[in-house]
Amino acid sequence: MLSRILLACALTSLAGPSLAITVYKYTDANGVVTYSDQARPGAQVFQFSDRMVERTDNQVRLETRKHAAGETLVVRNDLYAPVDVELRLENPQNVVGVPAQPIRWVVAPRSEIRLASLAPRDASQPMRYTPRLRHALGDPRIIPKPYRYPLPWQGGPFRQTQGANGQYSHFTPKGRYAIDIAMPEGTPIIAARGGVVVKVENQQSGRGTVPSGNFVRIFHDDSTMSVYLHLMKGSVRVREGQVVAAGQLIARSGNTGNSTGPHLHFVVQRNVGLEVESIPFDFAQAVNSMPNFAQGGD
């Protein structure tokens, strides 16, 4: 029976330039696999890069509605959470109605709002401009409420394998305060806090095409969000728009996406102003922990 070291890691999204750290993977004569930030002879480079992005472009979009006097720009939010938006109109030519400053607004869930009405200065010539729309989940004006999170799983005890500011993958704004817990695949994952399910992914196998693997994102009443990553394929029990209660079964743990061992990546996030970032949180009880790695066995 081979023993192994499991680096329980998760990659979280970053809207700006990609950050990365190089980790080396090597196997010794006894078949023990080790991950380290120190290069050794025969080691393979295993590179973590923070590029996970939940695609919401098709659910938050800018629509142009033409009419006799010109056109109206409308932002439509099809998500089950409010969205902070910013619209810039660059390089306008023959356009009346372009605001001097970018337009900022918080669009309510499942709604739309008119942001600008434009008209041609010369009706015989076309209007030209370049719209730039940025958006982020959540309302940055709302202050998070104090909350101690119950452990988001059943069973155990399990060990924490990477905590806040972990050097291997918890070093970016979106994942800085994330927690990784090593656990067997199929462990029941429960909602640590009630809210509305905003996004789910349920069809990833192995590394798949989404670095976070299968996941559930839950939006809370204080505009914070809890996210559960690397879930087992086909195990997600909730749907977007569903209201869930604390303690409700939402999925089972897995080893999907950019994960090097079975574990749950749990993080709490909020919109700090067109950027979703992780925030500090406390569990309601202690979690057994080891620094960075968890010892497992086949």
C-alpha positions in Angstrom: 0.0 0.0 0.0 1.6 3.2 -1.1 1.4 6.3 1.1 1.4 9.7 -0.4 1.5 13.4 0.4 -1.6 15.2 -0.8 -1.3 18.9 -1.5 -4.9 20.0 -1.1 -5.1 23.2 -3.1 -7.6 25.3 -5.0 -7.2 28.0 -7.6 -9.5 31.0 -7.2 -10.3 33.7 -9.7 -8.4 36.9 -10.3 -9.7 39.6 -12.5 -6.3 41.3 -13.0 -3.0 39.9 -14.1 -2.5 36.2 -13.4 -0.4 35.3 -10.4 1.5 32.1 -10.1 3.8 30.1 -7.9 6.0 27.2 -9.0 5.8 23.9 -7.0 7.9 20.8 -7.8 6.5 17.3 -7.7 8.7 14.3 -7.3 8.5 10.6 -6.4 11.1 8.8 -4.4 12.3 5.2 -4.6 9.4 4.0 -2.3 6.8 5.6 -4.5 6.1 8.5 -2.1 4.9 11.6 -4.0 5.9 15.0 -2.5 5.1 18.5 -3.5 7.6 21.2 -2.6 8.6 24.8 -3.5 12.2 23.5 -3.6 13.6 22.0 -6.8 15.1 18.5 -6.6 16.8 16.3 -9.2 14.2 14.6 -11.3 11.3 16.7 -10.0 8.6 17.9 -12.4 7.3 21.4 -12.4 3.7 21.7 -11.1 2.6 25.3 -11.6 -0.3 26.9 -9.8 -1.8 29.9 -11.7 -4.7 31.9 -10.4 -6.9 32.1 -13.4 -10.3 30.6 -12.3 -13.1 32.8 -13.6 -16.8 32.0 -13.2 -18.2 33.0 -16.5 -21.2 35.3 -16.0 -20.9 37.3 -19.2 -23.9 35.6 -20.7 -26.0 36.3 -17.6 -25.0 40.0 -17.1 -25.0 41.8 -20.4 -25.4 45.1 -22.1 -28.2 45.4 -24.7 -28.6 48.1 -27.3 -32.2 48.9 -28.1 -32.6 51.1 -31.1 -35.5 53.5 -31.6 -36.4 56.5 -33.8 -34.5 59.0 -31.8 -31.3 56.9 -31.3 -30.7 54.0 -29.0 -30.9 53.0 -25.3 -28.3 51.0 -23.4 -29.8 48.6 -21.0 -28.0 46.2 -18.6 -29.7 43.0 -17.9 -29.0 40.8 -14.9 -30.2 37.3 -15.1 -28.4 36.1 -12.0 -30.1 35.4 -8.7 -28.0 38.0 -6.9 -27.5 41.8 -7.3 -24.7 42.9 -9.6 -22.4 45.9 -9.3 -21.9 47.3 -12.8 -19.8 50.0 -14.4 -20.4 51.2 -18.0 -17.8 53.3 -19.9 -18.5 54.7 -23.4 -15.2 55.3 -25.1 -14.2 57.1 -28.3 -17.7 58.6 -29.0 -18.3 60.1 -32.4 -21.5 61.9 -33.4 -23.1 61.0 -30.1 -25.2 63.1 -27.7 -25.9 61.8 -24.2 -22.5 60.3 -23.3 -21.9 60.9 -19.6 -18.7 62.6 -18.5 -18.0 59.9 -15.9 -18.5 56.1 -16.0 -22.0 55.0 -15.0 -22.1 52.9 -11.8 -25.2 51.0 -10.6 -26.2 48.0 -8.6 -28.7 46.0 -10.6 -31.2 43.9 -8.6 -31.4 40.1 -9.2 -33.3 39.1 -12.3 -33.9 42.6 -13.5 -32.7 45.2 -16.0 -32.1 48.9 -15.9 -31.6 51.7 -18.4 -28.1 53.2 -18.1 -28.0 55.7 -21.0 -30.0 57.1 -23.9 -28.0 58.2 -26.9 -28.9 60.2 -30.0 -26.9 61.2 -33.1 -25.6 64.8 -33.2 -26.1 64.6 -37.0 -29.0 62.4 -37.8 -27.7 61.8 -41.3 -24.5 60.1 -39.9 -24.1 57.0 -37.8 -23.2 57.1 -34.1 -19.9 55.4 -33.1 -18.6 54.5 -29.7 -17.1 51.6 -27.8 -19.0 50.4 -24.7 -17.0 48.8 -21.9 -19.0 47.0 -19.2 -17.5 45.7 -16.0 -19.5 43.8 -13.3 -19.1 41.9 -10.1 -21.5 39.9 -8.0 -22.9 41.5 -4.8 -23.6 45.0 -3.5 -20.4 46.6 -2.1 -22.4 49.1 -0.1 -23.6 46.4 2.4 -21.5 45.7 5.5 -21.1 42.0 6.3 -22.8 40.8 9.5 -20.8 38.8 12.1 -21.3 35.1 11.6 -19.6 32.0 12.8 -19.8 29.3 10.2 -20.7 25.7 11.2 -18.4 23.2 9.6 -19.7 22.7 6.0 -19.4 18.9 5.9 -20.7 15.8 7.8 -18.3 13.2 9.2 -14.7 13.4 10.1 -12.8 14.7 11.9 -10.8 15.9 8.9 -7.6 17.9 8.7 -7.0 21.4 7.4 -4.4 21.1 4.7 -4.0 24.8 3.7 -5.3 27.9 5.5 -5.4 31.6 5.1 -2.5 33.1 3.2 -1.3 29.6 2.3 1.9 29.9 0.1 0.8 27.3 -2.4 -2.5 28.7 -3.8 -4.1 31.0 -1.1 -2.1 34.1 -2.0 -4.5 36.1 -4.1 -7.3 38.5 -3.2 -10.0 36.0 -4.2 -8.6 33.1 -2.2 -6.4 34.7 0.5 -8.7 33.6 3.4 -9.8 30.2 1.9 -9.5 26.9 3.8 -8.7 23.5 2.3 -9.9 20.4 4.2 -8.7 17.0 3.1 -11.5 14.4 3.1 -12.6 11.3 1.3 -14.4 11.7 -2.0 -18.2 11.5 -1.4 -18.2 13.2 1.9 -21.5 15.0 2.4 -21.1 18.8 2.0 -23.7 21.0 3.7 -24.5 24.7 3.5 -22.7 26.5 6.3 -25.1 29.4 6.0 -28.5 29.9 4.4 -29.0 31.9 1.2 -29.7 31.7 -2.5 -27.8 29.5 -4.8 -26.2 31.8 -7.5 -23.9 29.6 -9.5 -23.3 25.8 -9.8 -21.1 23.5 -11.9 -21.8 19.8 -11.8 -20.4 18.2 -14.9 -16.6 18.3 -14.5 -14.5 15.1 -14.4 -11.0 15.1 -13.0 -9.1 18.2 -13.9 -11.8 19.1 -16.4 -12.0 22.6 -18.1 -12.9 24.6 -15.0 -10.0 25.1 -12.5 -12.5 25.2 -9.5 -14.0 21.9 -10.7 -17.6 21.4 -9.7 -18.8 24.0 -7.2 -21.7 25.8 -5.5 -21.8 29.5 -4.8 -24.4 30.7 -2.2 -25.4 34.3 -1.8 -26.3 35.5 1.8 -28.5 38.3 3.0 -25.5 40.6 3.8 -24.2 40.3 0.3 -21.4 37.9 1.2 -21.1 34.6 -0.6 -19.8 31.2 0.5 -18.2 29.0 -2.2 -17.6 25.2 -2.1 -15.2 23.9 -4.7 -13.8 20.7 -6.2 -17.0 18.7 -5.7 -17.8 15.3 -7.0 -19.2 15.1 -10.6 -23.0 14.8 -10.6 -23.3 15.2 -6.8 -24.6 18.8 -6.6 -28.1 18.7 -5.2 -29.1 22.3 -5.6 -30.0 24.5 -8.5 -29.4 28.2 -9.3 -32.1 30.3 -7.7 -32.9 27.8 -5.0 -33.1 29.0 -1.4 -31.2 26.8 0.9 -31.0 26.6 4.7 -27.9 26.1 6.9 -27.2 22.5 7.3 -28.9 21.4 4.1 -27.1 18.9 1.9 -25.8 20.6 -1.2 -23.2 18.2 -2.7 -20.5 15.7 -2.0 -16.8 16.3 -1.9 -14.6 15.4 -4.8 -11.2 15.9 -6.5 -12.2 17.9 -9.6 -10.6 20.9 -11.2 -7.1 22.0 -10.2 -6.9 19.8 -7.2 -4.1 17.4 -6.4 -6.0 15.4 -3.8 -9.6 14.9 -2.5 -10.6 17.9 -0.5 -13.1 20.7 0.0 -12.0 24.3 -0.7 -14.2 26.6 1.3 -14.1 30.4 1.0 -16.2 33.4 1.9 -16.2 36.4 -0.5 -17.8 39.8 -1.0 -17.8 42.5 -3.6 -15.4 45.3 -2.5 -16.2 47.4 -5.5 -16.2 45.7 -8.9 -13.9 43.1 -7.4 -14.9 39.9 -5.6 -12.4 39.2 -2.8 -12.2 36.6 0.0 -12.8 37.9 3.5 -11.8 36.5 6.9 -14.3 34.2 8.7 -14.4 31.9 11.7 -15.7 28.4 12.0 -18.0 27.7 15.0 -15.6 25.0 16.1 -12.0 24.0 15.8 -10.6 22.1 12.8 -7.7 19.7 13.2 -4.9 21.2 11.1 -1.4 20.6 9.7 0.7 23.2 7.9 0.2 23.1 4.1 0.0 19.3 3.6 -2.1 16.3 4.7 -0.8 12.7 5.0 -3.0 10.2 3.2 -2.9 6.6 2.1 -4.2 4.4 -0.7 
